Amino acid sequence: MPWCVRKCPYCDFNSHAAPEDLPADAYIRALVADLEQDLPLVWGRSVGSIYFGGGTPSLFSAEQIGVFLSAVRARLDLRPDIEITLEANPGTIESDSFSAYAEAGINRVSLGVQSFDDDVLKRIGRIHGQHEIQHSLQSLKTAGISNFNIDLMYALPGQSPAQSRHDIELAIDANPAHISFYQLTIEANTAFAAQPPQLPVDDVAWDMQQAGLERLEAAAYGQYEISAFARSDMQSRHNINYWRYGDFLAVGAGAHGKVSLPAEGQVQRYVKHRHPKRYLRALDNGDWLAEKRLLSSEERVFEFFLNQLRLKDGVYIDDFSARTGLPWEMVESRVQQAVDKGLLVMGHKRVIPTGLGWRFVNDIQQMFLP
């Protein structure tokens, strides 16, 4: 869902400032048509999660979200316990609208809080403040949606360690099922890349990270991925599928998909056209695809380890052949090198990062580069 009220200066996602007359109904029709032509990729398979990301999906009404979900239910086998997540930003939710989203089928929400400090939020270009955050949290409570995530960043422009700690405390007080806690990074082709803000120095950012990790652990939020923390059994199933190198369909402008082709022993990646206007033109010309290609064996090796090494549980050996179509023997020597360096340890059907390896995950990932 590619539109936002306005583009944040740190954002490198495929998001666009929403026009005054948002073509929401046409876009929903396009999503359904897009999904329709992807169905042959997944005949006979069931769907475990749906994720409305963006952009700001909550710019679309609950009725429009419901129209799309009805179309999905009519075309695919949805598991009874399916997780359906809506990304939402405080400041774009009307009163009690989460109740309407829940009625439409949403059972999980990811709330883009980023910080609870009004001054810090202004410095990173967010349109909301403390008041809008509390309004959204109350709306979630009214709707009975207890399975929600709070997105929180640290090492923000002008942010002090005390402010970062205060953000963590307020996030915990909101009692979400899940907290995403990650450092602001300056990405290419963003407003912040063109005019970099003054960020906390590395040592201060490290202190913020460590203080946050310790407080989240003390509050019973278990770290299961580099930047993801959850109450018991409340991990994001959709994101775990990415990190376990599972398959996913791409629906929408700029969406990326990955599908295994077991008969061919291949993995296919594909991307839909990024710009909403070009994407919408596909309703007439049927041209949805910007790119489609088969991954080489070395690319599959790297992607598998790039993703699974983000998980604290480590790498599942049985997943390797099942999800890459390649023999484990192909990577044994590189795994052993990481074990010899004290970065990985062999467990039961898993390869797990050591404490040292968890601090230097990037170094292990690089060992699997093509």
C-alpha positions in Angstrom: 0.0 0.0 0.0 2.4 2.7 -1.3 1.0 6.0 -0.1 1.7 8.1 3.0 0.5 11.5 4.2 4.0 12.6 3.5 7.4 11.0 3.0 9.6 10.7 6.1 13.2 12.0 5.5 14.8 8.7 6.6 12.5 6.4 4.6 13.8 4.4 1.6 10.7 2.3 1.2 8.5 2.5 -1.9 6.2 5.2 -0.4 4.7 8.2 -2.1 2.9 11.3 -0.8 -0.8 10.6 -1.1 -2.7 12.7 -3.8 -5.6 14.7 -2.6 -7.9 12.2 -4.3 -6.5 8.8 -3.4 -7.4 6.2 -6.0 -8.1 3.7 -3.3 -11.0 1.7 -4.9 -9.1 1.4 -8.2 -6.0 0.3 -6.3 -8.0 -2.4 -4.4 -9.2 -3.7 -7.8 -5.6 -3.7 -9.0 -4.5 -5.7 -6.0 -7.2 -8.4 -6.7 -6.3 -8.6 -10.4 -2.6 -8.7 -9.5 -3.2 -11.6 -7.0 -5.3 -13.4 -9.6 -2.5 -13.7 -12.1 -0.1 -15.0 -9.4 -2.4 -17.8 -8.3 -0.8 -20.5 -10.5 2.5 -20.0 -8.5 0.8 -21.4 -5.3 -2.0 -23.8 -6.3 -2.6 -26.3 -3.6 -0.8 -24.4 -0.9 -2.4 -22.7 2.1 -1.8 -19.2 3.4 -0.5 -18.6 6.9 -0.2 -14.8 7.0 -1.1 -11.7 5.2 0.7 -8.4 5.8 -0.5 -5.0 4.7 2.7 -2.9 4.6 3.7 0.4 3.0 3.5 3.3 2.9 0.6 3.7 5.3 -2.0 1.0 4.7 -4.3 2.6 7.3 -4.9 5.4 4.7 -7.3 2.8 3.2 -10.7 2.3 4.9 -11.6 -0.8 6.7 -14.2 -1.5 4.1 -11.6 -1.4 1.3 -9.3 -3.7 3.3 -12.3 -6.0 3.8 -13.0 -6.1 0.0 -9.5 -7.3 -0.7 -9.5 -9.9 2.1 -12.8 -11.2 0.8 -11.2 -11.6 -2.6 -8.3 -13.5 -1.0 -10.6 -15.8 0.8 -12.5 -16.6 -2.4 -9.3 -17.6 -4.2 -6.9 -19.2 -1.6 -7.0 -21.6 1.3 -6.4 -19.6 4.4 -5.3 -21.4 7.5 -7.8 -21.2 10.5 -5.2 -19.4 12.6 -4.0 -17.0 9.9 -2.2 -13.9 11.1 -3.4 -10.8 9.2 -1.3 -7.7 10.0 -2.1 -4.0 9.2 0.7 -1.4 9.5 -0.7 1.8 10.8 0.8 5.2 11.8 -0.6 7.3 14.7 -2.2 10.4 13.2 -3.9 8.5 10.3 -6.4 6.5 12.3 -9.9 7.9 12.9 -11.8 7.3 16.2 -12.5 3.6 16.9 -11.4 2.6 13.3 -9.4 -0.3 14.7 -12.7 -1.9 15.6 -13.8 -1.6 11.9 -10.4 -3.1 10.8 -10.9 -6.0 13.2 -14.4 -6.6 11.7 -12.8 -6.6 8.3 -10.4 -9.4 9.3 -7.3 -7.7 10.8 -6.1 -9.5 13.9 -2.7 -7.9 14.3 -1.5 -4.3 14.0 2.0 -2.9 13.7 2.0 0.7 15.0 4.7 3.0 13.7 5.4 4.9 16.9 9.2 5.4 16.5 9.4 7.6 19.6 7.1 8.9 22.3 9.0 12.3 22.4 7.3 15.1 20.5 10.5 17.0 19.8 12.3 13.9 18.6 9.4 13.0 16.4 9.5 16.4 14.8 13.2 16.1 14.1 12.6 12.8 12.1 9.6 14.3 10.2 6.8 12.3 11.7 3.3 13.8 11.6 2.2 12.5 14.9 2.9 13.2 18.5 2.2 11.8 22.0 -1.5 12.6 21.8 -2.0 10.7 18.5 0.0 7.7 19.9 -2.2 7.5 23.0 -5.3 7.8 20.8 -4.2 4.9 18.6 -3.3 2.8 21.7 -6.8 3.5 23.2 -8.4 2.6 19.8 -6.6 -0.7 19.8 -7.8 -1.5 23.3 -11.3 -0.6 22.4 -11.1 -2.9 19.4 -9.8 -5.7 21.5 -6.7 -6.1 19.4 -4.1 -7.3 22.0 -1.7 -8.7 19.3 0.0 -5.5 18.3 3.6 -4.4 17.7 5.2 -1.0 18.6 7.9 0.1 16.2 10.6 2.0 18.1 13.8 3.5 16.9 16.9 4.7 18.9 20.0 6.8 18.1 17.7 9.5 16.6 18.7 13.1 15.9 19.3 14.9 19.2 18.1 11.9 21.3 19.7 11.4 24.7 20.1 8.0 26.4 17.5 9.1 29.0 15.0 9.8 26.2 15.7 6.5 24.6 15.1 4.7 28.0 11.9 6.7 28.5 10.7 5.5 25.1 11.3 1.9 26.1 9.4 2.4 29.4 6.4 3.9 27.6 6.4 1.2 25.0 6.4 -1.5 27.8 3.7 0.4 29.7 1.4 0.1 26.6 1.7 -3.7 27.0 2.1 -4.7 23.3 2.6 -8.3 22.3 5.6 -7.4 20.3 8.2 -4.5 20.1 10.5 -3.8 17.2 13.6 -1.9 18.5 16.2 -0.8 16.0 18.7 1.9 15.3 18.1 4.7 12.8 20.4 4.2 9.7 20.8 6.8 7.0 19.9 5.1 3.7 20.9 6.3 0.2 18.4 8.3 -1.8 16.6 9.8 1.3 16.3 13.4 2.5 18.6 12.5 5.4 21.2 11.2 3.1 21.2 14.5 1.2 21.3 16.5 4.5 22.5 14.2 7.3 21.2 15.1 10.7 23.5 15.1 13.8 23.1 11.6 15.3 24.4 10.3 18.6 28.0 9.0 18.4 28.6 5.2 18.1 29.4 4.7 21.8 26.2 6.5 22.9 24.2 4.5 20.3 25.7 1.3 21.7 24.7 2.3 25.3 21.1 3.0 24.1 21.0 -0.4 22.4 22.3 -2.3 25.5 20.1 -0.5 27.9 17.1 -1.2 25.7 17.9 -4.9 25.3 18.3 -5.3 29.1 15.1 -3.5 29.9 13.1 -5.5 27.3 14.4 -8.8 28.6 13.6 -7.8 32.2 10.0 -7.0 31.0 9.7 -10.6 29.5 10.1 -9.5 25.8 12.3 -12.3 24.4 14.6 -11.3 21.6 14.1 -13.8 18.8 15.6 -11.7 15.9 18.1 -8.9 15.7 15.5 -6.2 16.2 12.4 -8.1 17.2 11.2 -8.8 20.8 8.0 -10.6 21.8 6.0 -12.0 24.6 5.9 -15.8 24.8 4.4 -17.3 21.6 3.7 -13.8 20.1 6.4 -13.6 17.5 5.5 -12.2 14.1 4.7 -15.3 12.0 4.8 -13.3 8.8 8.3 -12.0 9.5 9.6 -15.4 10.7 8.5 -16.8 7.4 10.8 -14.3 5.6 13.7 -15.1 8.0 13.2 -18.8 7.7 13.5 -18.3 3.9 9.9 -19.3 3.3 7.8 -18.4 0.2 5.7 -15.3 -0.1 3.6 -13.7 -2.9 4.1 -10.1 -4.0 0.9 -8.1 -4.4 1.0 -4.3 -4.9 3.2 -1.5 -6.2 6.9 -2.4 -5.6 6.1 -5.6 -3.8 8.8 -8.4 -3.8 7.9 -12.1 -4.0 9.8 -15.4 -3.6 8.5 -18.7 -4.6 10.1 -22.1 -4.6 9.8 -24.3 -7.7 10.5 -27.8 -6.3 10.1 -29.7 -9.7 12.8 -27.6 -11.2 14.9 -27.3 -8.0 14.9 -23.5 -8.3 13.9 -20.4 -6.4 12.2 -17.5 -8.3 12.2 -13.9 -7.2 10.0 -11.3 -8.8 9.1 -7.6 -8.3 6.0 -5.6 -9.3 6.2 -2.2 -10.8 7.1 0.4 -8.1 5.3 3.6 -9.1 1.6 3.5 -8.3 0.5 5.1 -11.6 2.4 2.5 -13.6 1.1 -0.2 -11.4 -2.5 0.9 -11.8 -2.1 1.0 -15.6 -1.7 -2.8 -15.4 -5.5 -3.0 -14.9 -5.7 -2.2 -18.6 -2.5 -3.7 -20.0 -1.8 -6.6 -17.6 1.9 -5.6 -17.2 2.4 -6.1 -13.5 6.0 -7.4 -13.5 9.1 -5.2 -13.2 11.5 -8.1 -12.8 11.5 -11.9 -12.6 14.5 -14.2 -12.3 15.7 -17.5 -11.1 18.4 -17.4 -8.3 21.8 -19.1 -8.9 22.8 -21.7 -6.4 25.3 -19.3 -4.7 22.6 -16.6 -4.4 20.3 -19.2 -2.7 23.1 -20.1 -0.3 23.7 -16.5 0.7 20.1 -15.5 0.9 19.3 -18.5 3.1 22.1 -17.7 5.6 21.5 -13.9 5.4 18.0 -14.5 6.6 18.2 -17.4 9.0 21.2 -15.9 10.8 19.0 -13.0 11.9 17.2 -15.4 14.1 18.5 -16.1 17.6 17.5 -19.7 17.2 20.1 -19.9 14.4 20.0 -21.9 11.2 17.7 -24.9 10.8 19.7 -27.6 8.9 16.6 -29.4 7.6 15.4 -26.1 6.1 18.4 -25.7 3.9 17.8 -28.4 1.3 14.0 -28.0 1.5 14.1 -24.2 0.8 17.1 -23.9 -1.5 17.0 -27.2 -3.4 20.7 -27.7 -2.6 22.6 -30.3 -0.5 23.8 -29.3 3.0 27.3 -30.6 2.0 27.6 -27.6 -0.2 28.0 -25.3 2.8 29.5 -27.6 5.5 33.1 -26.3 5.1 32.0 -22.7 5.5 29.8 -23.5 8.5 32.8 -25.3 10.0 35.0 -22.2 9.5 32.5 -20.2 11.5 32.5 -22.9 14.2 36.3 -22.9 14.4 36.3 -19.1 14.8 33.9 -19.4 17.8 31.0 -17.7 15.9 28.7 -20.7 15.5 28.1 -23.8 17.5 26.4 -27.0 16.3 23.2 -27.9 18.1 20.5 -30.5 17.5 19.6 -30.0 13.8 20.6 -26.4 14.1 23.6 -24.1 13.8 23.4 -21.5 16.5 25.3 -18.2 16.9 27.5 -18.0 20.0 27.5 -14.9 22.1 30.4 -13.6 20.0 28.7 -14.6 16.8 25.5 -12.8 17.8 27.5 -9.6 18.1 29.1 -10.1 14.8 26.3 -11.6 12.7 27.4 -9.5 9.7 30.8 -11.2 9.7 29.2 -14.7 9.6 26.8 -13.6 6.8 29.7 -12.5 4.7 31.2 -16.0 4.9 28.4 -17.1 2.7 28.6 -14.4 0.0 28.8 -15.8 -3.6 
